[in-house]
Amino acid sequence: MVDFLSNQEIIAAARKNLEQGPWDYLVGASESETTMRRNRLGFDKIAFRPRVLVDVSSIDTSTTFLGHRLRIPVLPAPIGSLQVFHSGGGAEVTRAASEFGTMHVLSSVTEPTLEETSKAGDFPKTFQLYVRGDWDWCKDILTRVKESGYAALCVTVDTAHLSHRERPMLGRYAPPTQQASAAAGRAFQAASTWDTVERIRDFTGLPFMLKGIATAEDASICVQRGIDVVWVSNHGGRQLDHSRGAIETLPEIHAVTKGKAKVILDGGIQRGTDVLKALALGADAVAIGKLQGWGLAAAGGAGVVRVLEILESEMEIAMGLLGITALDQLNSSYVCPADPVMLPHEMSLFSNIVEGQIR
């Protein structure tokens, strides 16, 4: 049990617990970090249009996703090298997500093993794959995924080449996933095509997510090829710099996927109000990266649970003030364009944190 009142306190605790290298890995992005800032700016440019005199005495923040009831539509996103934030790594996050009541998406490049992590919690979970080997390599790991009882499979497709993430680079820090020993197999990732991911999907027979979609054109191909979940993402601004903010790409993708595929969005989620904005514009769920890492670094699994509890509370308050009692009542009529009032950075929605204050 932890008593953090706000995720701002969790961020501060995480900073105290992390050395500079892991901290830079967690909060940084690629090159100029323009894409990361646009992720945040995209949310800042959206305002609410609340309705009043609605009975909001009872509010339900839950949703059903891929047949599973989630306490809130927020998934811990796949993060590599979680063990650098807490020794329990992916298993600690799975345990926390299971305790809270949501689905962890486990990265294939974190510790401990996928089998150990699967046993850490009984709530349905998803396995995320980077294609780092030939078809025999893929079949081996996918067989392990099925035998371990994962409820769905996700393939990340926006890492054909690894970006320059300059914050940790300039500190001469490389997480385990980016050290020389981890470079083997990246050529397979660069050579992956739509046929590759479709072959993987067909082999497992599991509900299938494609993570890293940023255009209507690619979303349309997802629909044509029967992808179950289109995951709107620019890797949290950690891959191609100078891309659009993730939320800015959502309307065009939703126009293609509506009624044909589910949609997850990540990139810039810091508050419960961000979750509601994404859902109003067509997402079925969102995923958190930095918030997850901060919670894990601050207090292990208990910190992750507390992050989710705070988001839930923020969602419930905002829903009541918007005049809705359930998430399926949200639509684009509840939001509109607006001018941002602050310069975006990775912690800018916590108004008491000045840029550069926590480094």
C-alpha positions in Angstrom: 0.0 0.0 0.0 1.4 3.4 -1.0 -0.1 6.8 -0.3 0.9 8.9 -3.3 -1.8 11.6 -3.8 -0.9 12.4 -7.4 1.1 10.9 -10.2 3.3 13.9 -9.8 4.5 12.5 -6.4 5.1 9.1 -8.2 7.3 10.9 -10.8 9.3 12.6 -8.0 9.8 9.3 -6.1 10.9 7.5 -9.3 13.5 10.1 -10.0 15.0 9.6 -6.5 15.2 5.9 -7.0 16.7 5.9 -10.5 20.3 6.6 -11.6 20.7 9.0 -14.4 21.1 6.4 -17.2 17.8 4.5 -16.5 16.0 7.8 -15.9 17.1 9.2 -19.3 16.1 5.9 -21.0 12.6 6.2 -19.4 11.9 9.8 -20.1 13.8 10.5 -23.3 12.9 10.1 -26.9 14.6 10.2 -30.3 16.9 13.0 -31.5 15.2 16.4 -31.0 12.3 14.8 -29.1 9.9 16.6 -31.3 7.6 13.7 -31.8 7.4 13.1 -28.0 6.4 16.8 -27.5 3.8 16.6 -30.3 2.3 13.6 -28.5 1.7 15.8 -25.5 0.8 18.9 -27.6 -1.9 16.9 -29.4 -3.8 16.3 -26.2 -3.3 19.9 -25.1 -5.0 21.2 -28.3 -8.2 19.4 -27.4 -10.8 20.9 -25.1 -14.0 19.4 -23.5 -17.6 20.3 -24.2 -19.3 19.3 -21.0 -23.1 18.7 -20.5 -24.9 19.5 -17.3 -28.0 18.5 -15.3 -27.4 14.8 -15.9 -27.7 12.3 -13.1 -24.0 11.3 -12.6 -24.4 9.8 -9.1 -23.2 6.5 -10.4 -20.3 6.2 -12.8 -18.8 3.2 -14.5 -15.2 3.5 -15.8 -14.9 -0.1 -17.0 -15.0 -1.5 -20.5 -14.9 -4.8 -22.4 -11.9 -5.3 -24.6 -11.3 -8.5 -26.6 -13.9 -10.2 -24.5 -12.3 -9.2 -21.2 -13.7 -6.8 -18.7 -11.2 -4.1 -17.8 -11.6 -1.9 -14.7 -10.4 1.0 -16.8 -9.5 1.0 -20.6 -5.8 1.6 -19.7 -3.2 -1.1 -20.5 0.5 -1.1 -19.4 2.3 -0.9 -22.7 5.2 -3.2 -23.7 8.4 -1.7 -22.4 11.8 -3.3 -22.9 14.3 -3.7 -20.0 11.7 -3.1 -17.3 14.2 -4.7 -14.9 16.3 -1.6 -14.9 13.5 0.2 -13.1 12.7 -2.6 -10.7 14.3 -6.0 -10.2 10.9 -7.7 -10.7 10.7 -6.4 -14.3 7.8 -7.6 -16.4 6.5 -10.0 -13.8 6.1 -7.1 -11.3 3.9 -5.2 -13.8 1.8 -8.2 -14.7 1.2 -8.8 -11.0 0.1 -5.2 -10.5 -2.1 -5.2 -13.6 -3.7 -8.4 -12.5 -4.3 -7.0 -9.0 -5.9 -3.9 -10.4 -7.9 -5.6 -13.2 -6.4 -4.7 -16.5 -4.3 -6.3 -19.2 -0.5 -6.1 -19.3 1.1 -6.2 -22.7 4.4 -7.8 -22.0 7.5 -6.9 -24.1 9.5 -9.7 -25.6 12.7 -7.9 -24.7 12.3 -7.6 -20.9 12.9 -9.9 -18.0 12.0 -12.4 -16.6 11.0 -15.0 -19.1 7.5 -15.0 -20.7 6.7 -18.2 -18.8 7.6 -16.7 -15.4 5.8 -13.5 -16.2 2.7 -15.4 -17.3 2.5 -17.0 -13.8 2.8 -13.7 -12.0 -0.9 -12.8 -12.4 -4.1 -14.5 -13.4 -5.7 -11.7 -15.4 -5.5 -12.1 -19.2 -2.4 -10.7 -20.7 -0.9 -10.0 -24.1 2.5 -10.9 -25.4 4.3 -8.4 -27.7 6.8 -9.6 -30.2 9.8 -8.1 -32.0 10.7 -10.3 -35.0 14.3 -11.1 -34.2 14.8 -14.3 -36.0 13.8 -16.6 -38.9 10.6 -18.5 -39.1 11.8 -21.4 -36.9 12.8 -18.8 -34.3 9.3 -17.2 -34.5 7.5 -20.6 -34.3 9.5 -21.5 -31.2 8.7 -18.3 -29.3 5.1 -18.3 -30.5 4.6 -21.9 -29.3 5.8 -20.8 -25.9 3.4 -17.9 -25.9 0.5 -20.2 -26.7 1.5 -22.8 -24.1 1.9 -20.1 -21.5 -1.7 -19.1 -21.9 -1.4 -15.5 -23.3 -4.8 -14.2 -24.3 -3.6 -12.2 -27.3 -0.5 -11.4 -29.4 0.9 -8.0 -30.4 3.6 -7.4 -33.1 5.4 -4.0 -33.0 6.1 -2.7 -36.6 7.7 0.7 -36.2 11.2 -0.4 -35.3 12.7 -1.5 -38.6 15.7 0.5 -37.6 16.6 1.6 -34.1 16.6 5.4 -33.6 19.1 7.6 -31.9 17.8 8.2 -28.4 20.2 10.9 -27.4 19.5 11.5 -23.7 20.8 8.1 -22.6 23.3 8.0 -25.5 25.0 11.3 -24.3 25.3 9.8 -20.9 26.9 6.7 -22.4 24.1 4.5 -21.1 22.5 1.6 -23.0 19.7 -0.5 -21.6 20.0 -4.3 -22.0 17.8 -4.2 -25.1 20.2 -1.8 -26.9 23.5 -3.2 -26.0 25.7 -5.0 -28.6 24.7 -8.4 -27.3 21.0 -7.6 -28.2 21.7 -6.5 -31.7 21.5 -10.0 -33.2 18.4 -10.6 -35.2 17.6 -6.9 -36.0 18.0 -7.6 -39.7 14.9 -9.9 -39.5 13.0 -6.9 -38.0 14.1 -4.7 -40.8 13.0 -7.2 -43.4 9.5 -7.9 -42.0 6.5 -7.2 -44.2 2.8 -7.5 -44.1 3.1 -11.1 -45.1 5.4 -11.7 -42.2 3.0 -10.5 -39.6 0.0 -12.2 -41.3 2.0 -15.5 -41.1 2.6 -14.9 -37.4 -1.0 -14.1 -36.8 -2.2 -17.3 -38.6 0.2 -19.5 -36.7 -1.0 -18.5 -33.2 -4.7 -18.1 -33.9 -4.8 -15.5 -31.1 -6.5 -12.1 -31.2 -3.9 -10.1 -33.0 -2.7 -6.5 -32.5 -0.4 -4.5 -34.8 1.4 -1.8 -32.9 2.9 1.2 -34.6 0.2 2.3 -37.0 0.3 6.1 -37.8 -1.7 6.6 -41.0 -5.1 5.8 -42.5 -3.3 4.0 -45.4 -1.7 1.4 -43.1 -4.9 1.2 -41.0 -6.7 0.3 -44.2 -4.3 -2.5 -44.9 -4.8 -3.8 -41.4 -8.5 -3.9 -42.0 -8.1 -5.6 -45.3 -5.9 -8.3 -43.7 -8.2 -8.9 -40.8 -6.1 -7.5 -38.0 -8.1 -7.5 -34.8 -6.5 -4.5 -33.1 -4.9 -1.4 -34.7 -2.5 0.1 -32.2 -2.0 3.8 -33.0 1.5 4.6 -31.9 4.7 6.4 -32.7 6.6 4.5 -30.0 6.2 7.3 -27.6 8.3 9.5 -29.8 11.2 7.1 -29.5 11.5 6.1 -33.1 10.9 8.5 -36.1 11.4 12.0 -35.0 9.2 14.9 -36.5 6.1 12.7 -36.7 2.7 13.8 -35.8 1.4 13.4 -32.3 -0.4 10.1 -31.9 -3.7 11.6 -31.0 -3.6 13.8 -34.1 -3.5 10.6 -36.3 -6.5 9.0 -34.5 -9.4 10.6 -36.3 -8.2 9.5 -39.8 -7.5 6.0 -38.5 -10.8 5.7 -36.7 -12.6 6.7 -39.9 -11.0 3.5 -41.5 -11.3 1.1 -38.6 -14.8 2.0 -37.2 -16.8 -1.2 -36.8 -14.0 -3.3 -38.4 -11.1 -3.3 -35.9 -10.5 -2.3 -32.3 -8.1 0.6 -31.7 -5.5 1.2 -28.9 -3.6 4.5 -28.7 -0.4 5.3 -26.8 1.8 8.4 -26.7 1.4 11.3 -24.3 -1.1 9.8 -21.8 -0.6 11.5 -18.5 -4.0 12.0 -17.0 -7.5 10.5 -16.9 -8.7 13.3 -19.0 -6.3 12.1 -21.7 -7.9 8.7 -21.7 -11.3 10.3 -22.2 -10.1 12.5 -25.1 -8.7 9.4 -26.8 -11.9 7.5 -26.4 -14.0 10.4 -27.6 -12.0 10.4 -30.8 -12.3 6.7 -31.5 -9.9 4.7 -29.4 -11.3 1.6 -27.5 -8.4 1.7 -25.0 -5.1 3.4 -24.4 -1.7 2.3 -23.2 0.8 3.9 -20.8 4.5 3.7 -21.0 6.2 6.5 -19.0 3.6 6.5 -16.3 4.0 2.7 -16.0 7.8 3.1 -15.7 7.5 5.9 -13.2 5.1 3.8 -11.0 7.4 0.8 -11.2 10.5 2.8 -10.3 8.7 4.6 -7.5 7.3 1.6 -5.6 7.4 -1.6 -7.7 4.1 -3.2 -8.4 2.3 -1.1 -5.7 3.4 2.0 -7.6 1.9 0.7 -10.8 -1.3 -0.1 -9.1 -1.4 3.4 -7.6 -0.8 5.0 -11.0 -3.8 3.1 -12.3 -5.9 4.0 -9.3 -5.1 7.7 -9.8 -6.0 7.6 -13.5 -9.3 5.8 -12.5 -10.1 8.6 -10.0 -9.3 11.3 -12.6 -11.5 9.6 -15.1 -14.4 9.2 -12.8 -14.3 12.9 -11.8 -14.0 14.1 -15.4 -16.8 11.8 -16.5 -19.1 13.2 -13.9 -18.2 16.8 -14.9 -18.7 15.9 -18.6 -22.2 14.6 -17.9 -21.6 11.0 -18.7 -22.0 7.8 -16.6 -20.4 5.2 -18.9 -17.6 5.2 -21.5 -19.8 4.1 -24.4 -21.6 7.5 -24.1 -18.4 9.3 -25.2 -18.2 10.6 -28.8 -16.6 13.5 -30.7 -19.3 15.9 -29.6 -17.7 16.1 -26.2 -14.4 17.5 -27.5 -13.3 20.4 -29.7 -10.1 22.1 -30.9 -8.5 24.6 -28.5 -5.3 26.6 -28.1 -2.7 25.0 -25.9 -1.7 27.0 -22.8 1.7 25.5 -22.1 4.8 24.3 -23.8 4.8 20.5 -24.0 7.4 18.2 -22.5 7.4 14.8 -21.0 5.9 15.9 -17.7 4.1 19.1 -18.7 0.6 18.1 -17.6 1.8 18.1 -14.0 1.7 21.9 -13.6 3.9 22.0 -10.5 6.8 20.4 -12.5 8.8 22.9 -14.4 10.6 21.7 -17.5 14.1 20.7 -16.5 13.3 20.6 -12.8 13.4 16.9 -12.6 16.4 15.6 -14.5 
